[in-house]
Amino acid sequence: MAATSSFLTPGLAAQEGHLASLHLRRDAAIPVVLASKPSTEQDAGYAEGMVTNTRFGSFPHSTIIGTPWGSQIRASKVDTGSRGRVTSKKRKASELNDEGAEDDETKEAESADSGFLHVLPPTPESWTYSLPHRTQVVYTPDYSYILHRIRARPGTRLIEAGSGSGSFTHAAARAVFNGYPSGHDQSAGLGRVFSYEFHKERHEKVSEEMKTHNLSSLVTCTHADAYKDGFLLPVGEGDARSQSPRASAIFLDLPAPWSALPHLTRVTTEEGPSALDPDSPVYICTFSPCIEQAQKTISYLRKYSWLDIQMVEVNHKRLNVLRSYTSLSYSGMRGVNPYPEDVSAALDHLKAIDRRAKDFHAGSTSLPPSAKVKRIENAQTEAHSTMFKEGQVIHRSEPDLKTHTSYLVFAVLPKEWTEEDEQKEARKWSGKVEISAEVPKSHRQMKKETKAKRKSREAQGQDHTNGVSWEQAGTYDASNAMSLD
């Protein structure tokens, strides 16, 4: 049985050795593999074991492991300088784990006065905005639409050309997942992702991430040139590339996707079988930043018999829903609009100012508290107010202007239809459908034929009328000429 992945089956609580997303704030998270003891020399030296340091405090993994997903984790008091005082001589991580029982015992973490985060199960969305960028990233608005258009669903076998930073790879693995492989036949009926990368370092990095995230049983990473080598897989190590992935969904994130299209046909050549599934239609999407790339890709798609070609550009805009606090009673608080909420409130405010000015010039000693004093009082009592029930719910678009990412070109390659398929379907439906040569015509067909006959008669009558008119015109001219003589 393959190891489970927290991306696909996270369970109810955070587990040691699995990936977790430490959520700091919106669109800010740290992906970490939970471990009670450090595995590298860089992470060693804390008495509490493995510790993750953030801007909101230090968090030992011992306080995270075993907690339910969504829990709030308080920061702990950790001596961040203790690592430099452990020893002056550098040691290997294997030596740190063999120090004895005294060094193996970890210190119980002590909660700090402030600072917290939330531990969440990893998702492709959280991984997308926290992953290390190696190339241009396919973000959530793009890959969610792409997976929908190429019909990626549980059990689909999907080809990805251009692994890049691995954002689309994680999303595709979740989309096609319908179980972990087990037994001798590890691919029967299960969804798979076949990812190809030409750059060796990026290929090694993505392969390492798949193993760390326990997705290697679902994602096959191949170091190959899709332009030259195509998409066939080797049967074993060192063997020739002759095994077909039998894919029904394709995503090409390449500089020149048209150069890979000759390898995406249903033709079997001497080099090997077709990389496509022969029993179903195949859906493809190309990701190109320039319009010239999209135009050339479309021309080559037509050349290789792809149909229903469309180009789409995704423009994403987020709407923030929040409460607006507009009133003079909120003066001095953060995130509010200290202005009158209506005309009557504005008049009352002006009257109060006028009355205070008159009292001041009259030499009154019992003046009402100033606006500054009110602001201080409101700021001091802000934590005890029930502002979550007040205000008006509004929405605003995000201030950041999203620019163009890429053009998405979609197409479909239908299933190859042979004479055998035609005969098979005829035998299948011959007993259920009566085939007659004299099929009654529909009202639309009869109306269309009547219109065509009427136009034909009008055209013939017009030709005849034109001929008569010319004769009459000639006779009329001759008679006029005789009368003039």
Stockholm file with secondary structure:
# STOCKHOLM 1.0

chainA/1-485         MAATSSFLTPGLAAQEGHLASLHLRRDAAIPVVLASKPSTEQDAGYAEGMVTNTRFGSFPHSTIIGTPWGSQIRASKVDTGSRGRVTSKKRKASELNDEGAEDDETKEAESADSGFLHVLPPTPESWTYSLPHRTQVVYTPDYSYILHRIRARPGTRLIEAGSGSGSFTHAAARAVFNGYPSGHDQSAGLGRVFSYEFHKERHEKVSEEMKTHNLSSLVTCTHADAYKDGFLLPVGEGDARSQSPRASAIFLDLPAPWSALPHLTRVTTEEGPSALDPDSPVYICTFSPCIEQAQKTISYLRKYSWLDIQMVEVNHKRLNVLRSYTSLSYSGMRGVNPYPEDVSAALDHLKAIDRRAKDFHAGSTSLPPSAKVKRIENAQTEAHSTMFKEGQVIHRSEPDLKTHTSYLVFAVLPKEWTEEDEQKEARKWSGKVEISAEVPKSHRQMKKETKAKRKSREAQGQDHTNGVSWEQAGTYDASNAMSLD
#=GR chainA/1-485 SS CCCCCTTTCCCSBCCTTSEEEEEEETTEEEEEECCSSCCSGGGCCCTTSSEEEETTEEEEGGGTTTCBTTCEEEEECCCTTTHHHHCSSCCCHHHHTTSCHHHHSCCCCCEEEEEEEEEECCCHHHHHTTSCCSSCCCCHHHHHHHHHHTTCCTTCEEEEECCTTSHHHHHHHHHHCCCCCCSSCSSTTCCEEEEEESSHHHHHHHHHHHHHTTCTTTEEEEECCHHHHTTCEESSTTCCEEECCCBSEEEECCSCGGGTGGGSSSCCBTTBCCSBCTTSCEEEEEEESSHHHHHHHHHHHHHTTCEEEEEEECCCCCEEEEEECBSGGGTTCTTCBCSCSSHHHHHHHHHHHHHHHHHHHTTCSCCCCCHHHHHHHHHHTGGGSCGGGSSEEEEEECSSCCCCCCEEEEEEECCCCCHHHHHHHHHHHHTTSCCCSSCCCCHHHHHHHHHHHHHHHHHHHHHHHHHHHHHHHHHHHHHHHHHHC
#=GC SS_cons         CCCCCTTTCCCSBCCTTSEEEEEEETTEEEEEECCSSCCSGGGCCCTTSSEEEETTEEEEGGGTTTCBTTCEEEEECCCTTTHHHHCSSCCCHHHHTTSCHHHHSCCCCCEEEEEEEEEECCCHHHHHTTSCCSSCCCCHHHHHHHHHHTTCCTTCEEEEECCTTSHHHHHHHHHHCCCCCCSSCSSTTCCEEEEEESSHHHHHHHHHHHHHTTCTTTEEEEECCHHHHTTCEESSTTCCEEECCCBSEEEECCSCGGGTGGGSSSCCBTTBCCSBCTTSCEEEEEEESSHHHHHHHHHHHHHTTCEEEEEEECCCCCEEEEEECBSGGGTTCTTCBCSCSSHHHHHHHHHHHHHHHHHHHTTCSCCCCCHHHHHHHHHHTGGGSCGGGSSEEEEEECSSCCCCCCEEEEEEECCCCCHHHHHHHHHHHHTTSCCCSSCCCCHHHHHHHHHHHHHHHHHHHHHHHHHHHHHHHHHHHHHHHHHHC
//
